[in-house]
Amino acid sequence: MKIENTEMPDKKPHILLFNPDQMRADIMGHLGSGSTVTPFIDSLVENEAVSYANTCCQAPVCTPSRCSFATGLYPHVNGHRSLHHMLHAERGEKNMFQVLRENGYFVWWGGKNDIVTADAGPEAFCDIHFRPDDAFFERHHSRPRDDNHSAGESWRGKPCSDTFYSFFRGELKKGNQDRYYLDSDWQNVLGAIEFIENAPTDRPLCIYLPILYPHPPYGVETEFFEASANAPLPPRRHASEEQLSRKPDMLRQIRKAQRLEGWTEERWDALRRTYLGMVARVDRQFELLMAALKRAGIYDDTAVFMFSDHGDYTGDYEVVEKSQTTMEDPIVRVPLVVKPPKQIPVTPGVRDHVMAELIDMTATVFDLANADPGYDHFGRTLTPSLADPAIPHRQYAFCEGGRRPDEMQVSEQESLLQFGSDPTEGLYFPRINIQVNDARAHARTVMIRSLTHKYIRRMSGEDEFYDLRADPMELANRIDDPALATELARHKDALLGWYLETSDIVPRKTDSRWKTKIDERSPAAKATGLES
């Protein structure tokens, strides 16, 4: 099905950015997983939208990834490689929402931050930062719920048990009188729906919904828990001891520290199905948002982006959660679905013959909004490929993380202090403890991925190279295989070229010293226009 319209919009389109947290790309049915938990997203891609099947995040954890897609810059450009270093407006670091406001957009933000500093907060970059009031809960006949991240909850089991760091909570039950399990995600989704139905009409809208699901702990209310009970499960990645010995040290250490190595497949299936249920809830919430756009009469005029900041291991390699310095597809390959406004030509379906990056979403937003951010960035607009599947895009995608040995500010050691005298109480203790105490495992890491191969370079420890055609599960590290030497050299050369191109950005505004020198010149010399 091809929707044709040769005219560009006379006015800026509305923009909706629906941003689940920690959602794997391979969980969506339309990418061939056999999954049945994303029926709405799958239908949208079949009829109206484009899904970029090989999209990679630029960092495999939250804040660095979000700082990247909020700017169009890679994490290394301005040093955003830690969960504890966000964008600083006072240092001249702009973000996408600030740019859109400067270009006439009314920005509504509902959900987590992880982009700008707490000192500034989202309030400085949007017109409305949604916070539910008492009347909101009365309207929705539900009481507020927490987000399941408490350290001492009984569902974790006892310390030293094989459930304590599993993040596995399971079924969540609503109260008998509750219409919704009103955690922060449902609050923000329902708040966005109310805003859409009563939004101002004198300005284009940007609605940003960075929700928490399907981020662990793995828990979901009964209706979605039951919906995933019989859903097909893709094969789980299980590496042999020999294969693990060639995998990154961080992965091996987390695997041991989480104590999940002895789990049976039945236990893993229960956890994975709960994650599927969480994705089913995300799909349902997305459907409700699209229905609200239609009721408000602005669906056709809205560019919709559905994407995640990074993925989740969900039991692959006997590990849950994610890591800063491991680069397997479960955590670096993410959904990116784009429905353009009706004025933009589109051929719906899956684009599986090109690579893409999350920063391309940013460039596409700037393109559709006709907004110049005022600085150079590295995203590439997806607009041409929306209409024509044959349009080339990227050959490679990149992801990075980790630290130099002396960069303790990247280790996030402060997180060990939040649980007082016993930091082992924290759900994230296994990973953060390694980050703090093992600089080799947490060494700076960069990935370059093509459609066929993946190369991972580390400051310390063994590098990795995978033939994704023969080994899509990334089990056999072939870094020293002579048969792949030519491909390895090609990826190494491309990685060096990428660093050369993206190592920094020079501000567009030049220093005043040159204007002072030009002002001292004669009027005739100044007439050359150099003073501009």
N, C-alpha and C positions, 0 to 999 in steps of 0.2 A: 504494500500500500504506500503510495507516494502522494504527499500533500503538497501541492504547488501554490506558490504565491510569490510573484517576482518583486513585489513592492516592499521596501523597508518601512518600518513603522514611522508614522508621523510624530509620535510621542514616545517617550521612554516606556518600556514595558515594566510592569510590576515584576518583582523578583521574590521567589520563595526558596529559601535554603533550608532543606530538611536534613539534619545532620545527626544520624544515630552514632553512638559511640561504641567502638570495638566490634563492628560488624564485618564479618568475612564476606568476600565477594562470592565464594563458591557455594554459599548457602542459598543463593537465589535460583529458583527453578529454571528460569530461561537461559541460564548458563550451563545447562546440561547436568546439573547435580541430581536430578530426579526429585528434588525437594518439592513439597506441596505447601510450604508455609508462607510463600510470597505470592499468592494468586493475583493480588492487585498490581503489584509492581510488574509481574510477568505480563499481565494483560496490557498495562500501559506501554511497555516496551514493544509489544506486538503491534499496537495500534497507533501510538502517538509519540513515542519517545525513543531515544537512542541510549543504549547501554554500552559503555566502553569497558569491554570484558577484561582488558589487561591494564587496568589503572593501578598505579602504585602510589602509596603515601610517601612523603619525603622524610618522615621519621616514624619509627614503629611504636611511639608512645605519644600520649595526648598533647601536652603543651607544645613541644617542638613542631609537631605536625600542624597544629592549629595556627601557630605563629607563622608557619610557612604558607598555608593556604589563605590566611588572612592578608598576606602581603604579596604573594607571588615570588617570594625569595626562598632559596634553599637555606636550611638551618645553619650551614657554615658561614653564610655571607655576613651575618651580624652576631654569630655566636649563640643562637638559640638552640642549644642541645640538651637542655635540662627542663624538668618539670617545674623548676623553681625560678625560671627566667622568662618573663613574658615581655610583651611589647611595651616600650616606654615612649609615650608621646612627647615627653619633655626632652627626649634625646633626638627628636625628629623622626621617630619610627611611626609611620602612618599605618592604618589598617583599612581594610576594604569598606567597613561601615562608615568610617570617617570620610572616606572618598565619596561614597554614595550620598551621604548627607550634603557634602560640598557641591554635589551635582543635582541637588533638588529633591532627593529622596526623603520620604518619611520612614525612619527605621524603627521597627519594633523588634525587640530582642527578648526571647523567653527561654531560659535554660542556663546551662553552665557557662562559665567564663573560660578560663584556661587560654586566654588570648592577651588581655591587657592586665596591667598591674592592679592589685586590689586598691591601691591609693587612688587611682583614677576610676576604675570600675567601668562596667558597661555603660553606666549612666552618662559618661562623658561623650559617648560615641553613638548614642541612639536617642530617639525622641521619647520612646517608652521602653523602660526595662521592667518587664512584667513582674508584679508581685501580687499573688491572690490575697483578697481581704476576706473578712468573715462572710460578707454577702455572697462571695463567689462559692464558698462551700455550701451555703444554704441553697443557692440556685441549683447546684449539682447533687444535692442530697447525699453527700458523702463527707466523711471526716478525713483530715490530712493523714498521710502515712509517711514513715521515714523511708530512706533510700537503701536500707539493708546493708549499710557499711559499718555498723558498730563492731567494735573489737571483741566484746565479751558475750556475744549472742550464743544461746545454747545450741543452735543448729550447727555450730562449728565442731561440736564434740570437745573432748578433753585435749589439753596441750599434749604434744607428742603422739597423738593419734594420727591415723592416715586420712582424717577428714579435716583436721584443724586448719590447713592451708589450701583446702580444695576449692574454696569459694562456692561450694555446692549447698544451696539452701532448699531448692525444690519448689513444691506447690505453695502458693500464697493464697490465703483465704480472705475474701471480703467479709465485712460484717453483714448480718442479715438485712440491715436497712440501707446498706451502701449501694449506690448505683455504680460507682467506680472504686477501684483500688487507688485512691487519690494520692499517689506518690508524686514527686516533682514532675515526672514526665507527663502524666495525665493532667496535672495542673497546667502545665505550659501548653500542651496541645489544645486543651479546652479553652485556655486563655487566648491562644492564637485564633481559634475558630470564632470566638466572640469578637475579637478585634476585626477579623476579616469581614464579618457581617455588619460592623458598625464603623468601618474605617473612613478616614477623611478622603474626599474625592478630588481635592485640589492639587495633590501631589502624587507622583508614583510611589508605590510602596515597596519596601524591602522588609520581608519577614524572615527573621533568623531564628531557627529552632534547633539549638544544640542539645538534644535530649541525652539521657544517660544510657538507656537500653540499646543493645543487649550487653552492656558492660557488666561483668560479674560484680557481686555475687550472683550466681545462676539461680534465679528464682522468678516465678511468674504466676499470676493468678489462675484459678482453676480452669476457666474457659479456654485459655490459650495452652495451659499445661495439657489439657485433654485433647486439644486440636492437634498437638504434635505427637500424641502417644503412638500413632501408627504411621507417622511420616517416615519415608525412606531416609536412611542414614548413609551418607557417603562413606567410603572406606576410611578408616582411621590410619594415620601415618604411624607406623611402628618400626623403629630402627633396631637392628641387631646390635649386640655389644660392639662388634667390629665396626659397624657403620657409625655408631655413636662416638667411637674413639676418634673419628675424623670430623665430627661435628664440633661447633664452638664450645669452649670451656664453660661459658656462661650457661648454655643450655644444659650441659651435663650437671653443673652444680645446682641449678634451680631444680632440675629433675630429682636430684637426691634430697634437697632441702624440703621440697614439698611433700615428700614421702608418699607418692602416689604410684610408685612402680609396681606394687603388688595388687593393684586394682584388677578385678575381673572385667571382661568385656561387658557383662550385664551392668556393672556399676558405671562404666564409662558411657554405656548407652543411655542410662538414666540421666546423667549429667548433660550429655549432648542433646537429648530430646528436650531437656529444660531450656537449653540455649535456643533450640529451634522454636520453642514456645515463645521465648522472648522476641525472636525475630518475627514470629507471627503477630505479636502485639504491635511491633513497629509497622508492619505492613498494614494492619487495620487502622492505626493512627494516621498513616499517610493517606489512606483512602478517605478518612473523615475530613482531612484538610482539603483534599481535592474537591470533595463534595461541597465544602463551604465556599470555595472559590467559585464554583458553579452557581450556587444559590445567590452569591453576591454579584453575579454577572461579570466577573473579571477573570474567569478561567482562561478564556481565549487570549487575553492580553497579558498573561503571566508567564514568565520564564521560570520553570521549576527545576531545581537541582536536588537530587537525593544522593548523598555520599556519606562515607564514614571516614573518621580520622585515621583509623588503623584497624587491624583485625584482632583475632583471638586464637590461641592455640586449641582450646576446647578439647584437650586430651591427646592431641597429636604429639608424638614422641613422649607420651606420659607426662605432659606438662599442661598447666592451665595458665591463663592470663597472658602476659606478653613480656618483652624485654627490650632494653635500649640497644643491644648489640647483637641480636639474632635477627636474621633477615629471611626466614622462610616465608613462602607465599601466604600461609594462614594469617600472618600478621602484617604483611606489607602489601598484599593485593586486596583492594577495597572496591566496594560498589561505587559507580559513578553513572547515574541515570539523568538524562537531560531531556526535558520537554520544553521546546521553545515556544514563544508566543506565536499566534497563528500567522503573523506576517512573515515569519522566517520559514523558508522552505525546509522540509524535513522528510527523510526516508526512514521510517521507524525500523527498529531492529537492533541487532547486536553488531558491534564493531569489534571483531576479534582478530583482525589482521594488522592492527597497529598497537603501539604502546601509547599510554597516556599517563599523566601525572595529576595529582590534586591541584597543583598550581595552574593547570590548564582550565579548571573550573573558574578560578579567579580571573584569568585573562578573558574568559568568555563572558563573565559578568561585566567586566569593564567594557568589553566590546559591545554587548547588547545595550548597556546603559550609556554608551558614547561618553565614557568617563575616563579622563586622563588622570592617573593617580599622582602625577607630579614627580615620579621617580622611575628609573628603569627597573624592570622586573623580568623574570624568565619564563613566565607562563606563555602558552601558545593557545590562541582562541580555537575553540572547537567548532565555531559557527560554520565554516565551509564543509566540514565533514558531516554535519547534521543532514545536509541535503544530498550529498554525493558520497556514498560509501567508498568510492574509488579514490577519494582524495587522500593523499598520504598525510600522516601526522608525525609521530615520533618513531624513531627506530629503537631508542633506549629510554629507560626510566631509572631514576636514582633514588636511593634512600640512605640515611646516615644516622649515626648516633655514637655515644660513648665519650671517653675523655682521655686526655693525656695523664700520665701518672701523677702530676702535681696539681691537677685541676680538681681539687676536692669540692669546689663549689658545684661541680656537675654531678657529684656522687649522690646528692640529695640526702646527706647525712642527717639533716635536721629532722627528717621523717622518722628516724629512730627514736627521737626524743618525745614524740607526741603521746607515747604510752607510758611515760614516766619511768619508773625504775625497772620495768620489764618490757623492753622493746620487742621481745619475741611474741607478745600478744598481738602485734599488728598483722593484719592479713598479708601485707606486702613485705613482711620481714625477710623471707627467703631471698627475694630479689635485691632489696635495698642493702641488706647485710653484705651481699657479694659485691655490689657496686662500691660500697664504702671500703671494704677490706681487701679487695683483690683487683688492683689496677690492671693486671694482665687480662683478666676475664672481662673487665669493663673498658678495655682499650678502644680508642676511636676506630670506628668501622664504617665502611662505605660499600654500598651495593650498586652494581650496574646490571640491569636485566634487559634482555631482548626477548623476542618471542620464543627463541629457541634455547637460550643459555642464560646462566646467571653467574656473575663473578663477584666475590666478596673479598675485599682487601682489609686487613687488620694491621694496626700498629704493632701488635704482638699476638702470638698464637698463629696457628696454621690458617692460611687463606683457603677459600673454598671456590670450586667451580663445578657447576651442574649442567648436564645435558638434559634440558627439560622435556625434550621429545622422548628420549629413552627412559627418563627417570623423573616423571612429574611430581613424585612424592619427595624429591630432594633427599634421597637416602645415601647415594654414593658420591662422595666428594672425589672428583677426578682432577684435582688441581695439578697432579704430576703425571697425568696420562698423556703420553706422546701423541696419541691419536687425536687429541683435542688441542694440540699446541697452537695450531693456526687460529682457531676460534678464540682461544685464551688470549693470544697476542692482539687480536682485533678488539676484544673487550677492554684489555688494558690500555690500548692506545686511545680508545673512545673515552675511557675514564679520565685519562690525563687531559685530553682535549676539553672535557667538561669542566674540570677544575680550572683550566686556563681561562675558559670563557666566563665562569661564574664566580671567580675568586673574590670579587668585590663589586660594588657599584659606586660610581663617582657622582656626587650630587650635581644636579643640573645647574644650580646657581653657583656661578664662579665667585671667587673672593673679590672684595672691594678694592684691593690694591691695584688691580688692572684698570678699574674705572678711574681711580685717582690719577694714574699715569696718563690715561687718555685725556682727562680733563685739562691736563697741563700742556697738551699739544695745541697746535694752531687750529683755527676753525677749518682751514682747508684740509688738514690731515684728518680731523675728526669727521669730515664729510664722507670719508670712506665707509663709515658705518661700523667701524671696529668697536665703538663705545657700546654698542648693543650687546 
